[in-house]
Amino acid sequence: MRGIAWKTARGSLGLWNPAPNVMAMALRGHGEAAFVEPIVALFARLSGPALHLFADVAGLSSYDSALRTGLTARFARDRARIVDFPILLGSKIVAMGVAVANLALGGVVTAHTSRERFTGSVDKTLFALSVTGFSSNALANFSAQSRDEAAPDGRS
């Protein structure tokens, strides 16, 4: 399963859509406001009554507030369809932002600080959904990508 990556001088975003109702994302460095558009575009294409979202933000050290507010506003519109949303956290400032977003989303987010627990949650859900060709390894491996590989337009 191939994903798509956006890279800027300050941060990077990886997005995957391994099933019609599943979206996985990984963010590293600084979370740019410009990342809202591709995330929201993929989210809008998800189908089905039960959506599963996964986010690995353990490598995210800071973010533009527009990233948090833009994603929260869009996810809130479909909150009733979001079944689970495990997020792997690292930075305390990002953890605070996720906690604020989770309040607005009615508590759907499950915050993890242990990669093992996060990957177990992701892989258990993917198995239950019979998703093949994608695992939590894609999220973990995204952090190993070099920021030097960014294309001039921010996409790679």
C-alpha positions in Angstrom: 0.0 0.0 0.0 1.5 3.3 -1.1 1.0 6.5 0.8 1.6 10.1 -0.1 4.0 12.5 1.7 4.1 16.2 2.0 7.3 17.8 3.2 8.2 21.4 4.1 11.3 22.9 5.6 9.8 22.5 9.0 7.7 19.3 8.9 6.3 16.3 7.1 3.0 14.5 6.7 2.4 11.0 5.5 -1.2 9.9 4.6 -2.5 6.4 3.8 -6.0 5.2 2.9 -5.7 1.4 3.2 -9.5 0.8 3.1 -12.5 2.8 2.1 -13.2 3.6 5.8 -9.7 3.9 7.1 -7.3 6.9 7.2 -3.8 6.8 8.7 -1.5 9.7 9.1 2.0 10.4 10.5 3.3 13.9 11.2 6.9 14.9 12.1 8.7 18.1 13.0 6.3 21.1 12.8 2.7 20.6 11.9 2.0 23.1 9.2 -1.4 24.7 8.7 -1.0 23.6 5.0 -1.3 20.0 6.1 -5.0 20.6 6.8 -6.0 20.5 3.1 -4.6 17.1 2.2 -5.9 15.5 5.4 -9.3 16.9 5.0 -9.4 15.9 1.3 -8.6 12.3 2.2 -11.1 12.3 5.1 -13.8 13.6 2.8 -13.3 10.5 0.5 -13.8 8.0 3.3 -17.0 6.0 3.1 -19.1 3.8 5.2 -20.9 4.3 8.5 -17.9 3.4 10.7 -14.6 5.4 10.1 -11.3 4.4 11.7 -8.6 7.1 12.0 -5.0 6.6 13.2 -2.4 9.2 13.8 1.3 8.9 14.8 2.4 12.3 16.0 5.1 11.1 18.3 7.7 12.9 16.1 5.6 16.2 16.1 7.3 18.8 18.2 5.1 21.8 17.5 2.2 22.8 15.3 0.3 25.7 13.9 -3.0 26.2 15.8 -4.8 26.2 12.4 -3.8 22.5 12.0 -5.6 21.6 15.3 -8.6 23.8 14.8 -9.0 22.9 11.1 -8.9 19.2 11.6 -11.0 19.3 14.7 -13.7 21.3 13.0 -13.8 18.9 10.0 -13.7 15.7 12.1 -16.5 17.1 14.4 -18.9 17.3 11.5 -18.6 13.5 11.1 -18.0 12.6 14.7 -20.9 10.1 14.8 -19.2 8.1 12.1 -15.7 8.0 13.8 -15.5 4.7 15.7 -12.0 5.0 16.9 -9.1 7.4 16.7 -5.9 6.2 18.5 -3.1 8.8 18.5 0.5 8.2 19.4 1.9 11.2 21.3 5.4 12.4 22.1 5.6 16.1 22.8 3.8 17.5 25.8 2.6 20.6 23.9 1.1 18.3 21.2 -0.5 16.2 23.9 -2.2 19.2 25.3 -3.5 20.1 21.8 -4.8 16.6 21.3 -6.6 16.7 24.7 -8.3 20.0 23.7 -9.4 18.5 20.3 -10.6 15.3 22.1 -12.9 17.4 24.2 -14.5 18.9 21.1 -14.7 15.4 19.5 -16.6 13.9 22.4 -13.8 11.7 23.7 -13.3 9.5 20.6 -9.5 9.9 20.7 -7.4 7.3 22.6 -4.1 8.8 23.4 -1.1 6.5 23.6 2.5 7.3 24.8 3.7 3.8 24.2 4.4 2.8 20.6 3.7 -0.8 21.4 0.2 -0.1 22.7 -0.5 2.2 19.8 0.7 -0.3 17.1 -1.2 -3.1 18.9 -4.4 -1.0 18.7 -3.9 -0.1 15.0 -3.0 -3.6 13.9 -5.8 -5.2 15.9 -8.3 -2.8 14.1 -6.8 -3.4 10.7 -7.0 -7.2 11.3 -10.6 -7.0 12.4 -11.4 -5.0 9.2 -9.5 -7.5 7.0 -7.1 -4.8 5.7 -4.1 -6.3 3.9 -1.0 -4.6 2.6 -0.8 -2.0 5.4 0.2 -2.1 9.0 1.4 0.2 11.8 4.9 -0.4 10.4 4.1 2.2 7.7 3.6 4.8 10.4 6.7 3.9 12.3 8.8 3.8 9.2 7.7 7.2 8.1 9.8 8.8 10.8 12.9 7.3 9.2 12.3 9.3 6.0 14.7 12.2 5.4 13.4 15.7 5.3 16.0 16.3 2.6 13.9 14.4 0.1 11.2 17.1 -0.2 10.1 18.1 -3.7 10.0 21.8 -4.6 6.2 21.9 -4.3 6.3 20.3 -0.8 5.0 16.9 -2.1 7.0 13.8 -2.7 
